[in-house]
Amino acid sequence: MQAPALPPTVRVIVRDWLNANNILLRQPDLNVVVDTGYVSHAFDTLALLRRPQHLGGDRLDLVVNTHCHSDHMGGNALLARTYGCPVAVPEQEAVLIRAWDTRGLWLDFTDQRAERFAAAQDLRAGERHRWGGLWWEAIEAPGHDPGALVFYCEEARLLISGDALWESGFGVVLPDQPDGLAGARKTLERIAALDVDVVIPGHGQPFTDVAAAIDRCLKRVAAFEGNPERLARHALKVMLMFTLLDRGRLPLSTLPTYLDEVSVYRDYNRAYLHMTPQALAELLVGELERAGAVTRSGRFLIPASAR
């Protein structure tokens, strides 16, 4: 499938499910990158930006985050050090960053990592920013993250959606997140009201069939509404897959112990699923295997993509 046409000042580095896409917005006086991947791949992010078709030897002037989860902010500290540039984050996220609230940022709570950085600029909904020679409006995008923003360019009919909208889904909503699904629905309806030709998502290729993507996502929201147990199972599978992508493998024999030691699994199991750690491990592995996402390699659980 041919990639959608983008303005020449907008360049998308498509990554994977461990690293958010990096969106480079170029202009002579202000080169901006939106989202920076996971911390274990921060030097890969830097190397990708330095390719001749992206920044080359030019400077980077600003790092921007759609929201502050580990796969979107993991390269912030390295890029800020390397280029001496500030980091701008949504204003609700800035409170978490300055306190380094590892629960609110889903770090130790989910066994994820990030290098601490300084939030130099707060981004507010309704503000407009001149990036890549284009005007972008910051729009509230609660759901996956209550403080998230998306960035909309009306003149180019272009949306940087972060994890609010992918071609086949959206970022996980935690079962105890107040108004999480309601926020996701509100965000999708808000995007549907915009005149958008191309969406640049946080994960996956840019896409053009925006209405179909929104419809798929609204159906997913409806499937989770009123079913916190299903939402909890989904959240735990997402977290386990993220850890597998980060580590490459997990020992099957110690997986129940791991699930009872990491807060997100232990807490949501106790609140919603009421299973033994062994039963929870069997449930998560079984469902991920049936989905074709993981496989067994000897004594280890590995991502299917690693085979």
C-alpha positions as CSV (number, residue, x, y, z in Angstrom):
1,M,0.0,0.0,0.0
2,Q,1.3,3.4,-0.9
3,A,2.1,5.7,2.0
4,P,-0.1,8.8,2.2
5,A,1.3,12.0,0.8
6,L,2.6,14.4,3.6
7,P,3.8,17.9,3.4
8,P,7.6,18.0,2.7
9,T,8.3,19.4,6.2
10,V,6.6,16.5,7.9
11,R,8.6,13.3,8.2
12,V,7.5,10.2,10.0
13,I,9.9,7.6,11.3
14,V,7.7,4.6,11.8
15,R,8.9,2.4,14.7
16,D,7.3,-0.6,16.3
17,W,5.1,-1.4,19.3
18,L,7.9,-0.8,21.9
19,N,8.8,2.6,20.4
20,A,6.3,5.2,19.4
21,N,6.7,6.7,16.0
22,N,8.9,9.8,15.8
23,I,7.4,12.7,13.8
24,L,9.9,15.3,12.6
25,L,8.6,18.7,11.8
26,R,11.2,20.8,9.9
27,Q,11.6,24.5,9.4
28,P,14.7,26.7,9.2
29,D,14.4,28.2,12.7
30,L,12.7,25.4,14.6
31,N,13.2,21.6,14.1
32,V,10.7,19.7,16.3
33,V,10.4,16.0,17.0
34,V,7.1,14.6,18.4
35,D,7.6,11.6,20.7
36,T,10.9,9.8,21.1
37,G,10.4,6.0,21.7
38,Y,11.5,3.8,24.6
39,V,14.5,4.4,26.7
40,S,16.3,1.1,25.8
41,H,16.2,2.3,22.1
42,A,17.1,6.0,22.8
43,F,20.3,5.8,20.8
44,D,18.4,4.2,17.9
45,T,16.1,7.2,18.0
46,L,19.1,9.5,17.9
47,A,20.7,7.6,15.0
48,L,17.4,7.6,13.0
49,L,17.0,11.4,13.5
50,R,20.6,11.9,12.3
51,R,20.0,10.2,8.9
52,P,20.4,12.5,6.0
53,Q,16.8,12.3,5.0
54,H,15.7,13.5,8.5
55,L,17.9,15.9,10.5
56,G,21.3,15.0,9.1
57,G,23.7,17.3,10.8
58,D,21.1,20.0,11.6
59,R,20.1,20.9,15.1
60,L,17.0,19.7,17.0
61,D,15.3,22.7,18.7
62,L,12.4,21.1,20.6
63,V,11.1,17.8,21.8
64,V,7.3,17.5,22.1
65,N,5.3,14.7,23.7
66,T,1.7,13.8,22.9
67,H,1.6,12.2,26.4
68,C,4.2,10.9,28.8
69,H,4.1,7.1,28.7
70,S,7.4,5.3,28.5
71,D,7.3,4.4,24.8
72,H,6.8,8.1,23.9
73,M,9.2,9.8,26.2
74,G,12.1,7.4,26.5
75,G,14.5,9.3,24.2
76,N,13.7,12.7,25.7
77,A,16.6,12.9,28.1
78,L,19.2,11.8,25.6
79,L,17.9,14.2,22.9
80,A,17.8,17.1,25.3
81,R,21.4,16.4,26.4
82,T,22.7,15.9,22.8
83,Y,21.1,18.9,21.3
84,G,20.7,21.2,24.3
85,C,17.0,21.5,23.5
86,P,13.9,21.9,25.7
87,V,11.2,19.4,26.2
88,A,7.5,20.4,25.9
89,V,4.8,18.1,27.4
90,P,1.0,18.5,28.0
91,E,0.3,20.5,31.1
92,Q,-1.3,17.7,33.0
93,E,1.6,15.5,32.3
94,A,4.1,18.2,33.3
95,V,2.8,17.9,36.9
96,L,3.7,14.1,36.9
97,I,7.1,14.7,35.2
98,R,8.2,17.4,37.7
99,A,7.2,15.1,40.6
100,W,8.5,12.1,38.7
101,D,5.3,10.3,39.8
102,T,6.2,6.7,38.7
103,R,2.7,5.5,39.4
104,G,1.0,8.2,37.4
105,L,3.5,7.8,34.6
106,W,3.0,4.0,34.5
107,L,6.7,3.2,35.2
108,D,7.4,1.0,38.3
109,F,3.7,0.3,38.5
110,T,4.0,-1.6,35.2
111,D,7.7,-2.6,35.3
112,Q,8.6,0.0,32.6
113,R,11.5,2.4,32.6
114,A,12.3,6.0,31.5
115,E,15.2,8.3,32.1
116,R,14.1,11.4,34.1
117,F,14.1,14.7,32.2
118,A,13.1,18.3,32.7
119,A,9.8,19.5,31.3
120,A,10.6,23.0,30.2
121,Q,7.3,24.0,28.5
122,D,3.7,23.1,29.2
123,L,1.4,22.5,26.2
124,R,-2.2,23.5,26.7
125,A,-5.3,22.5,24.8
126,G,-6.4,25.3,22.4
127,E,-3.0,26.6,21.8
128,R,-1.6,26.8,18.3
129,H,2.0,26.1,17.4
130,R,4.0,26.9,14.3
131,W,5.9,23.6,13.7
132,G,7.2,22.5,10.3
133,G,6.0,25.6,8.7
134,L,2.4,24.7,9.6
135,W,0.0,25.7,12.3
136,W,-1.0,22.9,14.8
137,E,-3.8,23.1,17.3
138,A,-3.4,21.2,20.5
139,I,-6.6,19.3,21.4
140,E,-7.5,17.4,24.6
141,A,-7.5,13.7,24.0
142,P,-8.4,11.9,27.3
143,G,-8.9,8.1,27.4
144,H,-5.7,6.2,27.2
145,D,-4.0,9.0,29.1
146,P,-6.2,11.6,30.7
147,G,-3.6,14.4,30.1
148,A,-2.9,13.5,26.4
149,L,-3.0,15.9,23.5
150,V,-3.4,15.4,19.8
151,F,-2.1,18.0,17.3
152,Y,-4.3,19.0,14.3
153,C,-3.2,20.9,11.3
154,E,-6.3,22.3,9.6
155,E,-4.6,23.6,6.5
156,A,-3.0,20.2,5.7
157,R,-6.0,18.2,7.1
158,L,-3.4,16.3,9.2
159,L,-3.6,14.8,12.7
160,I,-0.8,13.6,15.0
161,S,-2.9,11.3,17.1
162,G,-0.5,9.7,19.6
163,D,-2.3,6.8,21.2
164,A,-5.8,8.3,20.9
165,L,-6.3,6.7,17.5
166,W,-4.5,4.0,15.5
167,E,-5.7,2.4,12.3
168,S,-6.9,-0.6,14.2
169,G,-7.3,0.5,17.8
170,F,-6.1,2.9,20.5
171,G,-3.9,2.8,23.5
172,V,-5.0,0.7,26.4
173,V,-7.3,2.1,29.0
174,L,-6.8,1.0,32.6
175,P,-9.9,-0.5,34.3
176,D,-9.7,1.8,37.4
177,Q,-9.0,4.9,35.4
178,P,-11.8,7.4,36.1
179,D,-13.8,8.1,33.0
180,G,-11.2,6.3,30.9
181,L,-13.6,4.7,28.4
182,A,-15.8,7.8,28.4
183,G,-12.8,9.9,27.7
184,A,-11.7,7.6,24.8
185,R,-15.2,7.8,23.3
186,K,-15.2,11.6,23.7
187,T,-11.8,11.9,22.0
188,L,-12.9,9.7,19.1
189,E,-16.0,11.7,18.5
190,R,-14.0,14.9,18.7
191,I,-11.6,13.6,16.0
192,A,-14.5,12.5,13.9
193,A,-15.7,16.1,13.8
194,L,-12.4,17.3,12.4
195,D,-11.6,17.6,8.7
196,V,-8.8,15.0,8.6
197,D,-7.3,13.4,5.5
198,V,-4.3,11.7,7.1
199,V,-3.7,10.5,10.6
200,I,-0.1,10.0,11.9
201,P,-0.6,7.6,14.8
202,G,1.7,6.8,17.7
203,H,2.1,3.3,16.3
204,G,1.7,2.0,12.8
205,Q,1.8,3.6,9.4
206,P,0.0,6.9,8.6
207,F,-3.4,6.2,7.2
208,T,-6.2,7.8,5.3
209,D,-9.4,5.9,6.0
210,V,-10.1,7.9,9.2
211,A,-13.9,7.2,9.4
212,A,-13.3,3.4,9.3
213,A,-10.6,3.6,12.0
214,I,-12.9,5.6,14.3
215,D,-15.7,3.2,13.8
216,R,-13.5,0.3,14.7
217,C,-12.4,2.1,17.8
218,L,-15.9,3.1,18.9
219,K,-16.9,-0.6,18.6
220,R,-14.0,-1.6,20.8
221,V,-15.0,1.0,23.4
222,A,-18.5,-0.3,23.4
223,A,-17.2,-3.9,23.9
224,F,-15.3,-2.8,27.0
225,E,-18.0,-0.6,28.5
226,G,-19.7,-2.2,31.5
227,N,-17.1,-5.1,31.5
228,P,-14.2,-4.1,33.8
229,E,-13.0,-7.8,34.0
230,R,-12.6,-7.9,30.2
231,L,-10.8,-4.5,30.3
232,A,-8.5,-5.7,33.0
233,R,-7.6,-8.8,31.1
234,H,-6.9,-6.7,28.0
235,A,-4.7,-4.3,30.0
236,L,-2.6,-7.1,31.5
237,K,-2.0,-8.7,28.2
238,V,-0.9,-5.4,26.7
239,M,1.5,-4.8,29.7
240,L,2.9,-8.3,29.4
241,M,3.5,-7.9,25.7
242,F,5.3,-4.7,26.3
243,T,7.6,-6.3,28.8
244,L,8.3,-9.2,26.4
245,L,9.2,-6.8,23.6
246,D,11.5,-4.9,25.9
247,R,13.2,-8.0,27.5
248,G,13.0,-10.4,24.6
249,R,11.9,-13.3,26.7
250,L,10.5,-14.2,30.1
251,P,11.0,-17.6,32.0
252,L,7.8,-19.5,32.1
253,S,8.6,-21.1,35.4
254,T,8.9,-17.7,37.2
255,L,6.1,-15.9,35.4
256,P,3.5,-16.4,38.2
257,T,5.9,-14.9,40.7
258,Y,6.6,-12.0,38.4
259,L,2.9,-11.3,38.0
260,D,2.5,-11.3,41.8
261,E,5.4,-8.9,42.3
262,V,4.5,-6.2,39.7
263,S,1.8,-4.0,40.9
264,V,-0.3,-3.7,37.8
265,Y,-0.9,-7.5,37.6
266,R,-1.2,-8.1,41.3
267,D,-3.6,-5.2,41.9
268,Y,-5.9,-5.7,38.9
269,N,-5.9,-9.5,39.5
270,R,-7.1,-8.9,43.1
271,A,-9.6,-6.2,42.1
272,Y,-11.1,-7.8,39.0
273,L,-10.0,-11.3,38.2
274,H,-9.6,-13.1,41.6
275,M,-7.2,-15.7,40.3
276,T,-4.1,-17.4,41.7
277,P,-0.8,-16.1,40.1
278,Q,-0.4,-19.5,38.4
279,A,-3.9,-19.3,36.9
280,L,-3.4,-15.7,35.8
281,A,-0.2,-16.7,34.1
282,E,-1.9,-19.5,32.3
283,L,-4.8,-17.2,31.2
284,L,-2.6,-14.4,29.9
285,V,-0.2,-16.8,28.1
286,G,-3.0,-18.8,26.6
287,E,-4.9,-15.8,25.3
288,L,-1.7,-14.3,23.8
289,E,-0.8,-17.6,22.2
290,R,-4.2,-17.9,20.6
291,A,-3.9,-14.4,19.3
292,G,-0.5,-15.3,17.7
293,A,1.3,-12.7,19.7
294,V,3.6,-15.0,21.7
295,T,5.2,-18.4,21.5
296,R,7.2,-20.8,23.7
297,S,10.8,-21.4,23.1
298,G,12.0,-24.1,25.4
299,R,11.6,-22.7,29.0
300,F,10.8,-19.2,27.8
301,L,7.9,-17.1,26.6
302,I,9.0,-14.9,23.6
303,P,7.2,-12.5,21.2
304,A,6.1,-14.3,18.1
305,S,7.9,-11.7,16.1
306,A,11.2,-13.0,17.6
307,R,11.0,-16.4,15.9
